[in-house]
Amino acid sequence: MSGAARTSTAPTVELPLDSLKGWLLKWTNYLKGYQRRWFVLSNGLLSYYRNQDEMAHTCRGTINLCTAHFDKEDSCGIMLTNGARTYHLKASSEVERQHWITTLELAKAKAVHLMSSHSVWFLDFSRPFRCCRGSAPGAAVRRGSPGACTCAWGQTFSQAL
């Protein structure tokens, strides 16, 4: 069978409009310059990894889009600012950069809307609590029934131990 006659039987997975995965170049430092990183945009968070295999165990960083601001830097560049941190990213083309910016804007708008439409709190970790996934710093929770909250993973916990 020739290579031209082959067709892929692997199922394609379509991501929501506010989600995206792909390679971007990320400025690391003056010594190493731009490094290729695997970026995953999901649920208002932009996470990056050294490669796709790392996704199972080592996230290199996560940017909350609710408080982020992004601009075009040059023909392929994106400057993303979140608080005091600034990230310089480069796509492989202007078209790809525009796709990332459009998706980032949509994801940010959705995350901001969800944040403002739900009563979301950030826990004070100076007090002990019990949760389905332990005490993850900065975990977002929604107030549920009196004395209980719902953590970001959808299960309830009790603040008093």
For each residue, the residues with C-beta under 8 A, 3 or more apart:
1: 5 6
2: 5 6
3: 6
4:
5: 1 2
6: 1 2 3
7:
8:
9:
10:
11:
12:
13:
14:
15: 19 20 21
16: 19
17: 103 106
18: 41 44 103 106 107 110
19: 15 16 41 42 43 103 107
20: 15 39 40 41 99 100 103
21: 15 38 39 40 41
22: 38 39 96 100
23: 36 37 38 39 92
24: 36 37 39 48 78 89 90 91 100
25: 34 35 36 37 89 90 91
26: 34 35 36 37 48 87 88 89
27: 33 34 87 88 89
28: 32 33 34 35
29: 32 33
30: 33
31:
32: 28 29 35
33: 27 28 29 30
34: 25 26 27 28 88 90
35: 25 26 28 32
36: 23 24 25 26
37: 23 24 25 26 48 49 50 60
38: 21 22 23 48 49 50 51 52 54 55
39: 20 21 22 23 24 46 47 48 89
40: 20 21 46 47 48 49 55
41: 18 19 20 21 45 46 47 103 104 107
42: 19 45 47
43: 19 111
44: 18 64 65 66 107 108 110 111 114
45: 41 42 62 63 64 65
46: 39 40 41 62 63 65 68 80 104 107
47: 39 40 41 42 59 60 61 62 63
48: 24 26 37 38 39 40 59 60 61 62
49: 37 38 40 52 54 55 58 59 60
50: 37 38 54 58 60
51: 38 54
52: 38 49 55
53: 56
54: 38 49 50 51 57 58 59 60
55: 38 40 49 52 59
56: 53
57: 54
58: 49 50 54
59: 47 48 49 54 55 62
60: 37 47 48 49 50 54
61: 47 48
62: 45 46 47 48 59
63: 45 46 47 68 80 82 85 87
64: 44 45 67 68 82 111
65: 44 45 46 68 104 107 108 111
66: 44 108 111 112 115
67: 64 82 83
68: 46 63 64 65 80 81 82 104 108
69: 80 81 82
70: 78 79 80 81 101 104 105
71: 78 79
72: 77 78 79 97 101
73: 77 78 79 88
74: 77
75: 94 97
76: 90 91 92 93 94 96 97
77: 72 73 74 88 89 90 91 97
78: 24 70 71 72 73 88 89 90 91 97 100 101 104
79: 70 71 72 73 86 87 88 89
80: 46 63 68 69 70 86 87 89 104
81: 68 69 70 85 86 87
82: 63 64 67 68 69 85 87
83: 67
84:
85: 63 81 82
86: 79 80 81
87: 26 27 63 79 80 81 82
88: 26 27 34 73 77 78 79
89: 24 25 26 27 39 77 78 79 80 100
90: 24 25 34 76 77 78 97
91: 24 25 76 77 78 94 96 97 99 100
92: 23 76 96
93: 76 96 97
94: 75 76 91 97 98
95: 98 99
96: 22 76 91 92 93 99 100
97: 72 75 76 77 78 90 91 93 94 100 101
98: 94 95 101 102
99: 20 91 95 96 102 103
100: 20 22 24 78 89 91 96 97 103 104
101: 70 72 78 97 98 104 105
102: 98 99 105 106
103: 17 18 19 20 41 99 100 106 107
104: 41 46 65 68 70 78 80 100 101 107 108
105: 70 101 102 108 109
106: 17 18 102 103 109 110
107: 18 19 41 44 46 65 103 104 110 111
108: 44 65 66 68 104 105 111 112
109: 105 106 112 113
110: 18 44 106 107 113 114
111: 43 44 64 65 66 107 108 114 115
112: 66 108 109 115 116
113: 109 110 116 117
114: 44 110 111 117 118
115: 66 111 112 118 120
116: 112 113
117: 113 114
118: 114 115 142
119: 142 143
120: 115 140 141 142
121: 140 141 142 143 149
122: 138 139 140 141
123: 129 138 139 141
124: 127
125: 135 137
126:
127: 124 159
128: 135 161
129: 123 135 157 158 159 160 161
130: 157 158 161
131: 134 135 136 139 151 153 155 157
132: 151 153 155 157
133: 136 139 151 153
134: 131
135: 125 128 129 131 139
136: 131 133 139 152
137: 125
138: 122 123
139: 122 123 131 133 135 136 151 152
140: 120 121 122 151 152
141: 120 121 122 123 149 150 151 152 157
142: 118 119 120 121 149 150
143: 119 121 149 150
144: 148 149 150 156
145: 148 156
146:
147: 158 159 160
148: 144 145 156 157 158 159
149: 121 141 142 143 144 156 157 159
150: 141 142 143 144 154 155 156
151: 131 132 133 139 140 141 154 155 156 157
152: 136 139 140 141
153: 131 132 133
154: 150 151
155: 131 132 150 151
156: 144 145 148 149 150 151
157: 129 130 131 132 141 148 149 151
158: 129 130 147 148 161
159: 127 129 147 148 149
160: 129 147
161: 128 129 130 158
